[in-house]
Amino acid sequence: MVAINAPGVLPIYISMTEHLTQQERKKLARQSVITASMVTVGFIFVGNIIFSTLSIQVEDFMIAGGILLLIISISDMLKIEESKSVNISTLGVVPLGTPLIAGPATLTTSLILVGNYGYLPVISSLFINLFFTWLILHYADSIIKLMGINGSRAFAKVSSLLLAAIAVKLIRSGIMKILE
């Protein structure tokens, strides 16, 4: 639940989708959660094989994922836009589905937990957490109404800062594990 961090993804989701219709946002919420589930379940089954084949260590993955999350969080904090038009058809896949929902923390944690507890408990808990994530994203409009637009924007910026801190933590943890 902590690795997926649906409440932390919500402000980023809101800032990325504030120009879309309610129907488009609901479609993106569904697409994001489906993408995250497919990526994470796939990674659970083939992650170790990929790491072994490419001679990648979990620490390398943590550093690379941390850098990517840091770029996303800085971009959101500064509201840097690649272009005025956003490709709605892929927004739910990248960056929402992955790396924001199914990011390095989710993928690494899932891979480690499968080794400790087996496939069924990990995949079951993944789907339960992704269902909660979908609920939060699906009802984002209601949550925004409760918080107000300025409150949600302020929360989005603070969450982007927290995402940056998580990114730095991933980078630091990866570097510390390499140095051990």
N, C-alpha and C positions, 0 to 999 in steps of 0.2 A: 504494500500500500504506500509506503514511504517512497519507494523507488519510482512508482508511476506518478505520484503526486498530482492527482487530478485537480485539487483546489489551486495548486500552483500553475497548472496549465490553463485554467479558466481565464485569467486576465489576458494572457497572450492570445488565447483563442478569441476573446472579445475584441482585442485591438486589431487582430488580423481580419476579423469578419464584420466589423462595425458597419461597413459599406454594403453588406449583403442583405438580402431579404431574409425573413424568418425561415422560410422554406429552404433557402440555400444553406443557411447555417445548420439547420437540422440534418440536411443531407451530408454536410461536411462532418458533423458530429458522428454520424453513422459510419461514414467512410474512414474517418480517423481511427475509430475504435476497431473496425474490421481490419484495417491495415496493421494497427498495433498488435492485434491478436495473431494475425498471420505471420508477421515478422518475428514476434517473440516465440511462438510455438515452433516455427521453422528453425529459429536460432537454438532453441532448446535441443532439437534433434541433430543439428549439423554444426553447431558452434564449435565444439571441440575439434571436429574434423577440419573445419575451415582454418582454425587457429593453427592446428598441427601442420596442415598442408602448406600454409603461407608462413610458417615459423613466427607466428604472432603470439605474443604473450597477453594475458588478460590486462597486464599493466599498460601495454602499448595501446590496447583498445580503450582503456580508461583515459589515457592522455589524449588520444585523438578525439574521443567523444566529448571530453571536457573542453577542448579547444572549439569544437563545433558548437556546443551549447553556449560557450562564452561569446562567440560571434553572434549567435541568434539573440542572446540577451542584450548585448550592446546595441545591436541593430534595433531592437524593439525599444530600448530606453531612449535612444536618440532618434527614433522613428525614421531610420534610413530606409528608403524604398528603392528597390532595384528598378522599378518602373511604375508608372501610374496604374497600369492595368495588371491585375493579379489573375493568374490562371486558376480559376475556381476548380477546374477538373482535377488538378494535382495538389491543391492546397491541403486537402484532407490526408493525402499520402505523405507529402513532404512540405512543410516541416511538422505538421500536426501529428500525424500517425507515427512517424518516425522523423526526427529523433526526440520530439518532445514527449510523447506518451511512451513509445517503445524506444527509449534512449539507452545510452550506455549503462546507466544504473540499473534499469529494468532488465536488460539483456544479461548483464554480468551476474546480477543477483539471481535471476532465474536459472542460469547455467550452474551456479554454485549450489543452489538449493536442490536441484535435481540430483546432484551427486550425494547430497545428504539425506533427502527424503523420498526420492523417487519421482517418477513422472506424474502419476495421478494426483497427488496432493498439490504439486506445484502448478500444474496446468489448471486444476480446479480453482485454486486460489487466484490464479491469473485471470480466469474468466469472471470470477466474482468481482475482482477489483476493476476489470474493464467494464463490467456492467455499471458499477458505481460511477466510473469515469463518463460513460455514455449518459447516465442520468444527469450529471452535473453539466455536461456540455449541451445536452438536449434542452435543459431548462435554464440555459444561460440567460435568456431574455427575462425570465422571472427573477433570477438572481440579480441582474442588472437593475431591474425596477426597484428591488429592495434596497440596493446600495446607492442608487442614483447614478447618473452617467459620470458625474465628476468623481464620485466615490469609487466607481469601478475603474476609471482611468488612473486615479491615484493608486489604487490597489494593484493595477496592472504594472505600473512603474516600480512599485516596491517589490512585486513578485519577479519582475525582470532582474532587479538587483539581487534578489535571493537566488534566482536561477544562475546569475553570474557567480555568486558565492559557491553554489553547488558545483558549477563548472570548475572553478579554481580548486575546490576540494578534490574533485575527480583527478585533475591534473597533478595536484600535490600528492595524492594517495598513490597514483601510478608511479610517480618519480620516486617516492619513498620506498615502494616495494621493489623497484629496480635496484635501488641503492643498498637494500638489505643484504 
